[in-house]
Amino acid sequence: MSAAKPQGTMLGHPKGLFLLFTTELWERFSYYAMRAILVLYLVDAVQSQGGHGLGWTQADALNLYGTFTGLVYLTPLIGGWLADTFLGQRKAIMIGGALMAAGQFILGTPHAWVQGMETEVFYVGLGVLILGNGLFKPNISTMVGDLYEEGDHRRDGAFTIFYMGINVGAFLSGIIVGSVVAYFDGNFQAGFICAGIGMILSLIIQFLFAQKLLGDIGRVPAAQLEKQRAAEKGEVRKEPLTKVERDRIKVIMVMGLFTIIFWAGFEQAGGLMNLFTNDFTDRMIGSWEVPTTWFQSLNAMFIVIFAPVVASIWVRLGDREPNSPVKFALGLVLLATGFLFMIGAVLEMGGDANAKSSMWWLVGAYFFHTMGELCLSPIGLSMVTKLAPLRIASLMMGAWFLFVAAANKIGGIIGSFIGHGGAKEEQLANAMSIFAGIAITAALSGVILYFMADKLVDWMHGAEDSHHTEEEALEEEIAITAEHEAIKR
């Protein structure tokens, strides 16, 4: 990619990194603020019944949530192609950000202004938001790498700094939007407007400082640059896949199936677990009630605290460090452990839907889910880059995101089994069945993958072999987690 004009450094990195850090912080704040209240808004009573929502059933709301989060991972494939082929990353980010802000403000339209058309306006806002996300999401993290020349050792540290911005935004979102909604007496439109303001801040920062701090980075579509390079080097002859390449692709496909199982469970956080927090959890601390959305910030907080710890553990294990499939298996078992806490929450209620479970069950669940994410998810993206043949690397990364998109939709379907309305006792019993089903499926999948690990490593044909000093290995482990956060979130 084209290089930025020198503009000095900050903490040893180009100042452009901190521009991208701040831009992404506010964009992720916007997205996660909206995500934290989406299902709550859908199931809240309509205005005529004293609520501020659309009055959907929990099943319909969770189905829609699954479709939304699935499209969040599907549309970046199109947005990335448009940026690479026609727009360039910078233009794609500005267009995408403007659409996302517009989508948030459409969602925040007061019901009194659109009486009788609340649902139609909601769908328009959500659709515009999804389209904007597709243009924004895949391009800003790519620009982080483009700040550095190939082989620059600072690149790994840059993604670590960048992912801190992502998780600061995600952490603040649930707390701020929950406080705003509570201040306005449960008015979710105020929450969507708050999310829109966050997106506007992201756009303003990018508009004011991009040219000064990034130079020409992201202005020229990648396809044009590739054509120039191909012309300089001559065309690369297309060759059929070798046996080693086919084996490595098989590993990606197999691990992708287990990835679906993990994310289908993990993404209950913004759906079923969000509803359980709202309806069945004692959130009182003295006379003050913790807003439901605050629990959505736990994952980001745990990632910031424990990502360096987990990375350090892998490095200190040295030759005893588990291989990628075993780490995947451990991630699935930790996911199952998190749902054991949710089962504990239901059992504490003793079948009484009017009782409330302790909020500490939720904290435990989110903790173990985050530990599972740190074992599994960063390894997945790193594995694709190691195993995919260079000439189809983008295709394989696209396939990986299709697995994640499918997982989000399946997760919504699973959550929707809580039922269409009905008595709270029935909903509680259904939630228990869902939590138990996910726990059993994740645990069994982890065991199966553990016993498949040696065969999968054989199919990798040495792709995992590395020879680093302990310091280099630690930096690489943290950077893998960071790059995952930049892309996945």
C-alpha positions, 0 to 999 in steps of 0.5 A, a space after each residue: 500500500 502507499 506510504 503515509 507522509 512522515 508526521 512524527 511519532 507518538 510512543 514510538 508509533 506513527 501518529 496515524 495509529 492513534 487516529 485510527 485507534 480513536 476512530 475505531 473506539 467511537 465506532 465500536 462504542 456506537 455499534 456495541 451501544 446499539 447491540 446492547 439495547 436492540 433485543 431489550 427494545 424489541 421486546 419492551 411493550 409498545 407505547 400504548 401499553 406504557 413501554 418504549 419498544 415494539 412489543 415483539 415476542 422474545 423468540 421473534 426478537 432473538 431471531 432478528 438479533 441472529 439475522 442482524 449479527 450474521 449480516 454484520 459478518 457477511 456484509 464486510 465481504 462485499 464492503 471489502 471488495 468494493 473498497 479494494 476494487 473501486 472506493 479505496 479504504 478511506 472513502 469506504 470508511 467515510 461512506 460506511 460511517 455516515 450510513 451507520 450514523 444515519 441508521 442509528 438516528 433512524 432507529 432513534 426516531 421518536 415513536 410519536 413522529 412515526 405512529 403506525 410505522 414504527 416497525 417499518 422505520 426500524 427495519 429501514 434504520 437497521 438495514 442502513 446500519 448493516 450496509 454502513 457496517 459492511 463498508 466500515 468494518 473490514 477497512 479500518 483495521 487493514 489501514 493499521 497494517 499499512 502504516 508500517 513497511 513489511 517486516 517492521 517489528 512495530 506492527 504487532 505492537 500497533 495491533 495491540 494498541 489498536 485493540 485496546 481502543 476497540 475494547 475501551 469503546 466496547 466497555 464504555 458502550 454498555 455502561 453509557 447507553 444503559 445510563 442514558 436509557 435509565 436517565 430518560 425513563 427507559 426510552 430506548 430511542 435516547 440510547 440509539 441517538 447516543 450510539 449515533 453521536 458516538 458514530 458522528 464523533 468517529 467520522 469527525 475525527 477521521 475527516 479532520 485528521 486523516 489526510 494529515 496523519 495518514 497521507 495517501 494510505 487508503 486512498 487508492 483501491 488495492 486492486 489498482 496497486 496489485 495491477 501495478 505490482 503484477 505488471 512490474 513482476 509479470 503474471 503469476 501462473 495459476 497452478 492446481 492445489 498441491 496435496 499439502 495445500 488441500 490438507 491445510 484447507 481441510 483443517 480450515 474447514 474442520 475447524 470452521 465447523 467447531 467455530 460455528 458451535 462456539 460462536 453460536 453459544 457465545 453470541 447468546 450474550 447480546 440475546 438470550 443472556 441479555 433477556 435473562 439478565 433483564 427478567 430473571 436476575 437480581 441486579 440490586 446493589 443496596 437501593 440501586 439497580 445495575 442497568 442490564 446493559 452494563 453486563 454487556 461490558 464485562 467481556 471487553 473488560 475481561 479481554 483487556 485484563 486477561 489477554 496479556 495473561 493468557 498470551 504469557 501463559 502460552 509462551 511460558 509453557 514453551 514446548 508444552 504449549 498446546 497446538 491450535 486444535 487443542 486450544 480450540 477444544 479448551 475454548 469450547 470446554 470453557 464456553 460450556 463451563 460458562 453455561 454451567 453458571 447460567 444453569 446454576 442461576 436457573 437452579 437458584 430460582 428453584 423453578 419460581 419465575 418470580 424469584 431472581 438469581 444472583 448477578 454473580 452467576 452472570 459475571 462467572 459466565 461472562 468470565 469463562 466465555 471470555 477465557 474461551 474466546 481468548 483460547 479459540 478465536 484469535 487462534 482461528 484467524 492466525 491459523 487461516 493466515 498460516 494454512 491458506 495458500 497465498 493465492 486464495 488467502 482472501 477467499 479462505 478468510 472470507 470463508 472463515 467469516 461465513 462460518 462466523 456469520 452462520 454461527 450468529 444466525 444459528 445462535 439467534 435461532 437457538 435463543 428463540 427456542 425460549 418461546 413466543 410469549 407464554 408464562 414466565 415459568 415456561 420461558 424459564 424452563 426453556 432457558 434452562 434447556 437452552 443453557 444445558 443444550 449448549 453446555 453439553 454440545 460445547 463440551 462434547 465438541 471439545 472432547 471430539 476435537 481434542 481427540 482429532 487434534 493429532 490428525 489435524 496437526 498432521 494435515 497442517 504439514 508443519 505450518 505451526 512450527 516456529 522458532 522465536 525467543 520468549 520475548 518475540 513469542 509473547 509479542 506475537 501471541 498478544 498481536 494475534 489476539 489484537 489482530 483478531 479483535 480488530 477484525 472480529 469485533 
